[in-house]
Amino acid sequence: MTCVCPGAINQELLEKTQKHPCYSADAHNKYARIHLPVAPKCNIQCNYCNRKFDCVNESRPGVTSEVLTPELAKRKFEWVKQEIPELSVVGIAGPGDPLADWEVTKQTIRAIKENNEDMIFCLSTNGLMLIEYAQEIVNLGINHVTVTVNSLNPEISAKIYNHIYYQGQYYHGPEAGKILLKNQLDGIKYLTEHGVLVKINIVMIKGINDAHIPDVVKEVKQLGVFVTNIMPLIPAPGSAFEYFSQTSMKEINDLRNICQADIRQMRHCQQCRADAIGRLGEDRSQEFRMCNRTPATVQPKNTVKKPCRVAVTTKYGKLVDLHFGHATEFVIYEGDGENFEIVERRQVGKYCLGMEACDVGEEKRDAIIDALSDCQAVLTMRIGYHAKKKFAIRGIVSVEYCDTVENGLRQAVNQLYQSPSTVGRLA
């Protein structure tokens, strides 16, 4: 196999790489990146992943506060570029897999690249479809690709992945591991031989692949990989590995030191969200949500006479600017879609206190849902999947919004009367 050494890489590309926070340790506190969440589909179920669980306190792959179309992604990029002059990288890392949603990924990059040739474009993928789209990646001018390779052994892979979905069929166990590995290695080899810098992510899972990781590093070195990034397992709530111990940074660094003899190691990874914005270590994704940018459309007057109650999360009473899990008070409005009045302020216990506590606050969350059982809708800046589902079971609509309370109430009532689950409660 051909080994592509750093010295053989195009000098212009190496200079660009010095502005890529994930590929250059010197760049991570100088330059910024934007991850555009345009690719929600995924073709692999990793046992450490649960993309349905989303908390604003989390910073891990697969988490996003919004999914964008290519058009909205371009608008978001232009907005961020105006506000963050040190922006150097446009990346797509999901929230699913960019190659499982290749058409929207390709459209997004083409739209931005048209007038921004100076930007660095990169992808982060599980590699299942890498060999299929490798030539298109090269043609598109994507010079940096990150591939997650957790194992070379199909038996180990069977413990890490529940299944893969490939060419219209589900595969499980070692068979899935064999298909995944072949496509990953073939794709990586193709990219490195065509001048693309490849970074390998490896999730260290104690008792499963930790002793095997040096073998992975040696193998990808032979394929001409630029750098490897050994990352700690983050046990996501609701995932198969939810109760696994999180790998300590000492264990990670000890393994990095061993693997450093074979290939350079990334030591500044932040395991970013799929919508991360800014420099590594200072994520500004919530500041640049598109609902904060797009002017609200005033909804037409609702002609239904029966009033409804809407519980609103708001910091100061003007904007819908508070996450559901962070609220200690809900302002209860009653109105017909045009005219509203405050009828009550209800105090509740805050249940989301960070990633460590989000998975143990179910009783507190249920108590809040009980306290709002006479409302037909909840209007909030952001609400998690599980809370939204529990409200839906009770026929209560969850409305996510980022604008004035006045416009949000109109939006909530408009959405309320379009929801079949609430028609009976409003009759």
C-alpha positions as CSV (number, residue, x, y, z in Angstrom):
1,M,0.0,0.0,0.0
2,T,1.1,3.5,-0.8
3,C,2.2,5.6,2.2
4,V,1.6,9.3,1.8
5,C,3.9,11.1,4.1
6,P,3.4,14.8,5.2
7,G,6.4,15.8,3.1
8,A,4.6,14.6,0.0
9,I,1.5,16.7,0.6
10,N,1.0,19.8,-1.5
11,Q,2.5,22.8,0.2
12,E,-0.6,24.9,-0.4
13,L,-2.7,22.3,1.4
14,L,-0.3,22.2,4.3
15,E,-0.5,26.0,4.6
16,K,-4.3,25.7,4.6
17,T,-4.1,23.0,7.3
18,Q,-2.4,25.4,9.6
19,K,-5.7,27.3,9.7
20,H,-7.8,24.1,10.5
21,P,-8.4,23.9,14.3
22,C,-8.9,20.1,14.2
23,Y,-5.8,19.3,12.1
24,S,-3.4,21.8,13.7
25,A,-2.9,22.3,17.4
26,D,-1.6,25.8,16.8
27,A,-4.8,26.8,15.0
28,H,-7.4,25.8,17.6
29,N,-7.3,29.0,19.6
30,K,-6.7,31.3,16.5
31,Y,-9.3,30.2,14.0
32,A,-12.9,29.3,14.1
33,R,-15.1,26.6,12.4
34,I,-18.7,26.2,11.6
35,H,-20.5,22.8,11.5
36,L,-23.6,23.0,9.3
37,P,-26.2,20.4,10.4
38,V,-27.7,19.5,7.0
39,A,-27.4,15.7,7.1
40,P,-29.8,14.1,9.5
41,K,-29.8,10.6,8.0
42,C,-27.5,7.9,9.3
43,N,-26.7,4.4,8.0
44,I,-25.1,3.0,11.2
45,Q,-26.4,2.6,14.7
46,C,-23.5,2.9,17.1
47,N,-24.1,1.6,20.5
48,Y,-22.7,4.8,22.0
49,C,-25.0,7.2,20.1
50,N,-28.5,8.5,20.7
51,R,-29.1,11.5,18.5
52,K,-32.7,11.9,19.8
53,F,-31.3,13.1,23.1
54,D,-30.5,16.8,22.8
55,C,-29.6,19.1,25.7
56,V,-28.1,22.6,25.2
57,N,-25.6,21.7,27.9
58,E,-24.2,18.9,25.8
59,S,-21.2,19.0,23.5
60,R,-20.9,15.7,21.7
61,P,-21.2,14.5,18.1
62,G,-24.7,13.9,16.8
63,V,-26.3,16.7,18.9
64,T,-27.8,19.8,17.1
65,S,-30.5,22.4,17.9
66,E,-31.6,22.6,14.3
67,V,-31.4,20.8,10.9
68,L,-30.9,23.1,8.0
69,T,-31.6,23.0,4.2
70,P,-28.7,23.8,1.9
71,E,-30.2,27.3,1.3
72,L,-30.5,28.0,5.1
73,A,-27.0,26.6,5.7
74,K,-25.6,29.1,3.2
75,R,-27.4,31.9,4.9
76,K,-26.2,30.8,8.3
77,F,-22.6,30.6,6.9
78,E,-22.8,34.2,5.6
79,W,-24.2,35.4,8.9
80,V,-21.4,33.7,10.9
81,K,-18.7,34.9,8.5
82,Q,-19.8,38.5,9.1
83,E,-19.7,38.1,12.8
84,I,-16.6,35.9,13.2
85,P,-13.7,37.1,11.0
86,E,-11.4,34.3,12.0
87,L,-13.7,31.7,10.5
88,S,-11.6,29.4,8.4
89,V,-13.4,26.0,8.2
90,V,-16.8,24.9,6.9
91,G,-17.5,21.3,8.1
92,I,-20.4,18.9,7.8
93,A,-20.6,16.3,10.6
94,G,-24.2,15.3,10.6
95,P,-26.2,15.2,12.8
96,G,-26.3,11.9,11.0
97,D,-23.7,11.1,8.4
98,P,-22.8,13.5,5.5
99,L,-22.4,10.6,3.1
100,A,-25.8,9.1,4.0
101,D,-27.2,12.4,3.0
102,W,-24.8,13.1,0.2
103,E,-27.0,15.1,-2.1
104,V,-27.8,17.8,0.5
105,T,-24.2,17.7,1.7
106,K,-22.9,18.2,-1.8
107,Q,-25.4,21.0,-2.5
108,T,-24.5,22.8,0.7
109,I,-20.7,22.8,-0.1
110,R,-21.2,23.8,-3.7
111,A,-23.4,26.7,-2.7
112,I,-20.9,28.1,-0.2
113,K,-17.8,27.2,-2.1
114,E,-18.9,29.2,-5.2
115,N,-18.0,32.6,-3.6
116,N,-15.7,31.3,-0.8
117,E,-12.8,29.5,-2.3
118,D,-10.5,30.5,0.5
119,M,-12.5,28.5,3.0
120,I,-11.4,25.0,4.1
121,F,-14.1,22.4,3.5
122,C,-14.2,19.2,5.5
123,L,-16.4,16.2,6.3
124,S,-16.7,13.8,9.2
125,T,-18.1,10.4,8.4
126,N,-18.4,6.8,9.6
127,G,-16.9,5.7,6.3
128,L,-19.6,3.2,5.2
129,M,-20.2,5.1,1.9
130,L,-16.7,6.5,1.7
131,I,-15.4,4.4,-1.2
132,E,-18.6,5.1,-3.2
133,Y,-18.3,8.9,-2.9
134,A,-14.5,9.2,-2.7
135,Q,-14.0,10.5,-6.2
136,E,-16.8,13.0,-5.8
137,I,-15.2,14.2,-2.6
138,V,-12.0,14.8,-4.5
139,N,-13.8,16.5,-7.4
140,L,-15.6,18.8,-5.0
141,G,-12.4,20.1,-3.6
142,I,-12.9,18.8,-0.1
143,N,-9.3,18.5,1.2
144,H,-9.9,17.3,4.8
145,V,-12.0,14.2,5.7
146,T,-12.3,12.7,9.2
147,V,-13.3,9.0,9.4
148,T,-14.3,7.2,12.6
149,V,-12.6,3.8,12.6
150,N,-13.1,2.0,15.9
151,S,-11.9,-1.5,15.0
152,L,-10.2,-3.7,12.5
153,N,-11.8,-6.8,13.9
154,P,-15.4,-7.7,12.9
155,E,-16.0,-9.4,16.2
156,I,-15.0,-6.3,18.1
157,S,-17.1,-4.2,15.7
158,A,-20.1,-6.4,16.5
159,K,-19.9,-5.1,20.1
160,I,-19.7,-1.5,19.0
161,Y,-22.4,-1.3,16.3
162,N,-25.9,-2.6,16.5
163,H,-26.3,-2.6,12.7
164,I,-25.4,-1.0,9.4
165,Y,-27.8,-0.2,6.6
166,Y,-26.0,-0.7,3.3
167,Q,-27.4,-0.9,-0.3
168,G,-30.9,-1.3,0.9
169,Q,-30.3,-4.0,3.5
170,Y,-29.6,-4.2,7.2
171,Y,-26.5,-6.1,8.4
172,H,-25.7,-7.1,12.0
173,G,-22.8,-8.7,13.9
174,P,-19.4,-9.5,12.3
175,E,-20.9,-9.4,8.8
176,A,-21.7,-5.7,9.3
177,G,-18.2,-5.2,10.7
178,K,-16.6,-6.7,7.6
179,I,-18.5,-4.5,5.2
180,L,-17.9,-1.4,7.2
181,L,-14.2,-2.0,7.5
182,K,-13.6,-2.8,3.8
183,N,-15.4,0.4,2.8
184,Q,-13.6,2.5,5.3
185,L,-10.1,1.2,4.4
186,D,-10.7,1.4,0.6
187,G,-12.1,4.9,0.9
188,I,-9.3,6.1,3.1
189,K,-6.6,4.7,0.8
190,Y,-8.3,6.3,-2.2
191,L,-8.5,9.8,-0.6
192,T,-4.9,9.8,0.7
193,E,-3.6,8.7,-2.8
194,H,-5.5,11.7,-4.3
195,G,-4.1,14.3,-1.9
196,V,-6.8,14.5,0.7
197,L,-5.7,14.9,4.3
198,V,-7.5,12.2,6.4
199,K,-7.9,12.3,10.2
200,I,-9.0,9.1,12.0
201,N,-11.2,9.3,15.0
202,I,-11.2,6.4,17.4
203,V,-13.6,6.1,20.3
204,M,-11.9,4.4,23.2
205,I,-14.3,2.0,24.9
206,K,-12.9,0.3,27.9
207,G,-13.1,-3.5,27.8
208,I,-14.1,-3.6,24.1
209,N,-11.6,-1.9,21.8
210,D,-9.0,-0.2,24.1
211,A,-6.3,-2.9,23.7
212,H,-7.0,-3.0,20.0
213,I,-6.5,0.7,19.2
214,P,-2.7,0.6,18.6
215,D,-3.4,-1.9,15.9
216,V,-5.9,0.5,14.3
217,V,-3.3,3.3,14.4
218,K,-0.6,1.1,12.8
219,E,-3.0,0.1,10.0
220,V,-4.2,3.6,9.1
221,K,-0.6,4.9,9.2
222,Q,0.1,2.5,6.3
223,L,-2.8,4.1,4.4
224,G,-1.2,7.5,4.6
225,V,-3.4,9.1,7.3
226,F,-2.3,12.5,8.5
227,V,-3.3,12.3,12.2
228,T,-5.3,10.1,14.6
229,N,-7.6,11.3,17.3
230,I,-8.3,8.9,20.2
231,M,-11.4,10.1,22.0
232,P,-13.1,9.1,25.3
233,L,-16.4,7.4,25.2
234,I,-19.3,9.8,26.2
235,P,-22.1,7.5,27.5
236,A,-25.1,9.2,25.9
237,P,-28.4,8.9,27.7
238,G,-30.7,6.4,25.9
239,S,-27.9,4.7,24.1
240,A,-26.9,1.0,24.5
241,F,-23.7,2.2,26.3
242,E,-25.6,4.6,28.5
243,Y,-24.2,3.0,31.7
244,F,-20.7,2.5,30.6
245,S,-18.0,4.3,32.4
246,Q,-16.6,7.4,30.7
247,T,-13.0,6.9,29.7
248,S,-10.7,9.1,31.8
249,M,-8.4,11.6,30.1
250,K,-5.4,9.9,31.8
251,E,-6.3,6.7,30.1
252,I,-6.7,8.5,26.8
253,N,-3.4,10.3,27.1
254,D,-1.5,7.2,28.1
255,L,-2.8,5.5,24.9
256,R,-2.0,8.6,22.8
257,N,1.6,8.5,24.1
258,I,1.9,4.9,23.0
259,C,0.5,5.6,19.5
260,Q,2.5,8.8,19.1
261,A,5.5,6.6,18.1
262,D,3.5,5.6,14.9
263,I,1.7,8.7,14.0
264,R,1.0,12.2,15.2
265,Q,-1.8,12.5,17.8
266,M,-4.5,15.1,18.1
267,R,-4.7,16.2,21.8
268,H,-7.0,19.2,21.7
269,C,-10.3,17.6,20.5
270,Q,-13.5,18.9,22.0
271,Q,-15.9,16.2,20.5
272,C,-18.0,19.0,18.9
273,R,-21.7,19.2,18.3
274,A,-23.0,18.8,14.8
275,D,-23.9,22.5,14.9
276,A,-20.7,23.8,16.6
277,I,-19.6,27.3,15.8
278,G,-16.5,29.3,16.9
279,R,-13.1,28.4,18.2
280,L,-12.6,25.0,19.8
281,G,-13.6,25.3,23.5
282,E,-16.0,28.3,23.1
283,D,-19.0,27.0,21.2
284,R,-21.3,29.8,20.1
285,S,-23.9,27.5,18.3
286,Q,-26.9,28.8,20.4
287,E,-26.0,32.4,19.6
288,F,-26.3,31.6,15.8
289,R,-29.5,29.6,15.7
290,M,-31.4,30.5,12.5
291,C,-34.6,31.2,14.5
292,N,-32.6,34.1,16.0
293,R,-31.9,35.4,12.6
294,T,-35.0,34.9,10.5
295,P,-37.8,37.5,11.1
296,A,-41.0,35.9,12.4
297,T,-43.9,35.7,10.0
298,V,-47.0,37.1,11.6
299,Q,-49.7,34.4,11.6
300,P,-53.2,35.2,10.4
301,K,-55.9,35.8,13.0
302,N,-57.3,32.6,14.4
303,T,-61.1,32.5,13.9
304,V,-61.7,29.8,16.5
305,K,-63.5,31.5,19.4
306,K,-62.7,29.0,22.2
307,P,-59.6,30.3,24.1
308,C,-56.6,28.1,24.8
309,R,-53.8,28.2,27.4
310,V,-50.2,28.3,26.5
311,A,-47.3,27.9,29.0
312,V,-44.3,30.1,28.0
313,T,-40.7,29.9,29.1
314,T,-39.2,33.4,29.1
315,K,-36.4,35.1,31.1
316,Y,-37.8,38.6,31.2
317,G,-41.3,38.4,29.6
318,K,-40.3,39.8,26.2
319,L,-38.7,37.0,24.3
320,V,-39.1,33.2,24.1
321,D,-35.5,32.8,25.2
322,L,-35.3,30.0,27.8
323,H,-34.8,26.2,27.4
324,F,-37.7,24.1,28.8
325,G,-35.3,22.2,31.2
326,H,-33.9,25.5,32.6
327,A,-37.2,27.1,33.5
328,T,-38.2,27.6,37.1
329,E,-41.3,29.6,36.2
330,F,-43.9,29.2,33.4
331,V,-46.0,32.2,32.4
332,I,-49.5,31.0,31.5
333,Y,-51.2,32.9,28.8
334,E,-54.8,32.5,27.7
335,G,-56.1,33.8,24.3
336,D,-57.7,33.1,21.0
337,G,-54.7,33.5,18.7
338,E,-54.9,37.3,18.5
339,N,-55.5,38.6,22.0
340,F,-53.8,37.1,25.0
341,E,-53.5,37.9,28.7
342,I,-51.4,36.5,31.5
343,V,-53.6,34.4,33.9
344,E,-50.9,32.9,36.1
345,R,-47.2,32.4,36.9
346,R,-46.4,28.9,38.0
347,Q,-43.2,28.1,39.9
348,V,-41.6,24.7,39.2
349,G,-38.4,23.0,40.1
350,K,-35.6,23.2,37.5
351,Y,-34.8,19.7,36.3
352,C,-32.0,20.0,33.8
353,L,-28.7,20.8,35.6
354,G,-26.2,19.6,33.0
355,M,-25.3,16.5,31.1
356,E,-24.7,14.5,34.3
357,A,-28.1,15.3,35.8
358,C,-30.3,15.3,32.7
359,D,-30.7,11.5,32.8
360,V,-31.8,11.4,36.4
361,G,-34.4,14.2,36.4
362,E,-37.3,12.2,35.1
363,E,-39.4,12.6,38.3
364,K,-38.9,16.4,38.2
365,R,-39.7,16.5,34.5
366,D,-42.9,14.5,35.1
367,A,-43.9,16.9,37.9
368,I,-43.6,19.9,35.5
369,I,-45.7,18.1,32.9
370,D,-48.3,17.4,35.5
371,A,-48.3,21.1,36.5
372,L,-49.0,22.1,33.0
373,S,-51.7,19.6,32.3
374,D,-54.4,22.2,31.8
375,C,-52.5,23.9,29.0
376,Q,-52.9,23.0,25.3
377,A,-49.4,24.1,24.3
378,V,-46.0,24.8,25.7
379,L,-44.0,27.6,24.0
380,T,-40.2,27.4,24.6
381,M,-36.9,28.1,23.0
382,R,-35.9,24.5,23.1
383,I,-37.3,21.3,24.5
384,G,-35.7,17.8,24.6
385,Y,-37.0,14.8,22.8
386,H,-38.3,12.9,25.9
387,A,-40.2,15.8,27.4
388,K,-41.8,16.6,24.0
389,K,-42.9,13.0,23.6
390,K,-44.5,13.0,27.1
391,F,-46.4,16.2,26.3
392,A,-47.6,14.7,23.0
393,I,-49.0,11.7,24.8
394,R,-51.2,14.1,26.8
395,G,-52.3,16.0,23.7
396,I,-50.1,19.0,24.6
397,V,-48.3,20.6,21.6
398,S,-44.6,21.6,22.1
399,V,-43.7,24.7,20.1
400,E,-40.0,25.7,19.7
401,Y,-39.5,29.3,18.9
402,C,-37.0,32.1,19.1
403,D,-38.7,35.5,18.8
404,T,-41.0,37.7,20.8
405,V,-43.6,36.2,23.1
406,E,-46.3,38.0,21.2
407,N,-45.3,36.4,17.9
408,G,-44.7,33.1,19.5
409,L,-48.2,32.9,21.0
410,R,-49.7,33.4,17.5
411,Q,-47.4,30.7,16.2
412,A,-48.4,28.4,19.0
413,V,-52.1,28.8,18.5
414,N,-51.8,28.5,14.7
415,Q,-49.9,25.2,15.2
416,L,-52.3,24.1,17.9
417,Y,-55.3,24.2,15.7
418,Q,-53.5,22.3,12.9
419,S,-52.6,19.4,15.3
420,P,-55.0,16.4,15.2
421,S,-53.9,15.4,18.7
422,T,-55.4,18.6,20.2
423,V,-58.6,19.0,18.2
424,G,-60.6,17.1,20.8
425,R,-59.3,19.2,23.7
426,L,-60.3,22.4,21.9
427,A,-63.8,21.3,20.8
